[in-house]
């Protein structure tokens, strides 16, 4: 599953960690190993009208020691009958089914001992096609003629296969699957494997029986089936795999872009891993109601419509890029996760961190013009650093017990920090040895399970470097270091003094080195002679060290961490920093390093280690910046600052600062794309115009209104790349008529991408009564359940009023929201989006006490992180608000 990455971003606080203690762990026991499955023969008959299903399981099992009971996972399923047939023996009927609902288990009790050896377990059962977007669930869609119907679809990761059929629902208990689906004859049925037989169902001629080929040995969470109405486009990859993209009826055209990406990607991975794709086909399918971004089911990958469908006329550049990344991510899992699977959820990070890293490698291969690795730093790397600086972060590797704890680790640490440390590792090892180690790992563990240590061992053998020792410091303890650097010139040599200590969002802690964590930090160094080339590498495995760089002129600068690959923050001495800053103005520093420098300084300011005014001065040096990703990161940080200062009476002054900074690039880009421009120009134009419009830049606002009017009247359709900035601008400065028009556009939109685009900006509307209308709209039938969260989040992120209203709305509608997302990760995202932005101490207490009386087990850590962020914001405001105000005022003062 890819985290829907692009949707969210993230003094004296010694008390924070003591304030919010983790509740007691639920006791948890894995399934007994005395009976295990070899093959599941599964027949399912969903009823798409009554929204129920019947199932028959006939599993070939091995009894390893005599027992009179079989314990399996089972949730929300009623077992009708169960029996066991020992090989060559008589059928033994189960005499009781003992459900342990809390643990999602069932114990089948038998009147006599099941002897050691092979046998067959038969279970007849019934269940409901639920509306919780997990297990075997229903997904609502509208036919081209306007009729509402349901498809039956699955989402099993992490622990929901047990909602579709009784099974041993643990990743290490692998088996083969023979699946048969009994469905209406006018519907399509898909599963992991190809169809081998489709014949009329004897008992009812309106139904057909669809049988699929036997799967390879695999984990239950990767099993999938879909029954519904779809069109498809098809192609063959250069290595002979049939690739299909399934779309809603009438929209096959919109599957072509993903099809092209998938057919390029399969051979890329085959070549990269030196292991062929192991199944005869792969299907990618767009599901209407889908909680995650996508899911890597082996051979049948499911997606949100917005993560798969691209309309050449109505899709914007960022949607194409998102689709390319998600397709790259899910197809990587076909090897890394599906062929070799983590032994337990503790190693989930390896699955997700690896796929979140290699998706960029793949997109860089398919679309070099995206400059995607620079975007990685802004989208994943800095986001992970922000979260991991909190006291309420967690190590990459988390011991997971109870299934309810699994959902919570689908977060930015597993994905984005995971991807960032793998990028650092790849850089430390070098591509050739990295691939050699990966190939050895996949061959050694194919069709089996592995742990993090197994991968380190293979990479260590391939590279001869101390991989396990280095990586354990990054995966087994939370946080990361800040590298403090100073320099002295000695003749033609430069001596660097480098030290490390844990970086904390609340600023430096007092304490001796004895109890401080240490990391093994691969450090690269470059100089102004060649900023793109590493001059020296050291592995910092001590609290401090000195490094001697020879033959460097006194007027040359030195930069640590070129390429911004090492997962740490840097604090330079004043003279070192001053020598680097001109490299921002004259662009001699690489884009990714200009971004990294600014981002480090911003986080040091938030932690109270430097003044925010210093960062504002550095930001002004970006006035000649041409790079989209650098602007995107600046824009993000200014958004954080603007949100913080909305709690003051000089919010307008920071808007003016934003207008001044973005106006020159806005004037240069203009509104219309020019010949010869590419993907990144389109992204930059959208970003800059949206920023100027939101900040109330007069000319931008007028032009946005003019173009919006023409768009609505059908005179001149807005190009897809301009829609978000225009919609945002007119809403931010709009009234009830504007809101009515936007809601009408939403209703008319045929594409989910357009509906989402509108949903995300509705919250910008300023009037309190209209804000309330938007919040009510979020829970209406008009908005798909997985998208409600981004509507409410849009309100919370848009203004001080919005933030208060959204938080109140979440509290008032908590029952419905919690019931709707039942502990999935959407509940965590909702809490983060609505609670994170406050900046007064008492709000932290309010959030804490609300969730003490309204339990959200899957979001416990998120609640703690939000409370910590609120206290950090409050401390930042107290510390720096007055200085920022003075600086913004004297900027405007006429020179004396």
Secondary structure, 3 states (H helix, E strand, C coil): CCCCHHHCCCCCCCCHHHHCCCCCCCCCCCCCCCEEEEEEEEEEEEECCCCEEEEEEEEEEEECCCEEEEEEECCCEEEEEEEEEECCCCEEEEEEEEEEHHHCEEEEEEEEEECCEEEEEEEEEEEECECCCCEEEEEEEECCCCCEEEEEEEECCCCCHHHCCCECCCCCCCEEEEEEEEEECCCEEEECCCEEEEEECCCCCCEEEEEECCCCCECHHHCCEEEECCEEEEEECCCCCEEEEEECCCCHHHHHHHHHHHHHHHHHHHHHHCCCCCCCEEEEEEECCCCCCEECCCCEEEEEHHHCCCCCCCCCHHHHHHHHHHHHHHHHHCCECCCEEECCHHHHHHHHHHHHHHHHHHHHHHCHHHCHHHHHHHHHHHHHHHHHCCCCCCCCCCCCCCHHHCHHHCCHHHHHHHHHHHHHHHHHHCHHHHHHHHHHHHHHHCCEEECHHHHHHHHHHHHCCCHHHHHHHHHCCCCCEEEEEEEEEECCEEEEEEEEEECCCCCCCCCCHHHCCCCCEEEEEEECCCCCCCCEEEEECCCEEEEEECCCCCCCCEEECCCCCCCCEEEECHHHHHHHHHHHHCCCCCHHHHHHHHHHHHHHHHCCCCCHHHHHHHHHHHHHCCCHHHHHHHHHHHHHHHHHHCCCCCHHHHHHHHHHHHHHHHHHHCCCCCCCCCHHHHHHHHHHHHHHHHCCCHHHHHHHHHHHHHHHCCCCCCCHHHHHHHHHHHHHCCCHHHHHHHHHHHHHCCCHHHHHHHHHHHHHCCCHHHHHHHHHHHCCCCCCHHHHHHHHHHHHCCCHHHHHHHHHHHHHCHHHHHHHHCCCHHHHHHHHHHHCCCCCHHHHHHHHHHHHHCCCHHHHHHHHHHHHHHHHHHHHHHHHHHHHHHHHHHHHCCCC
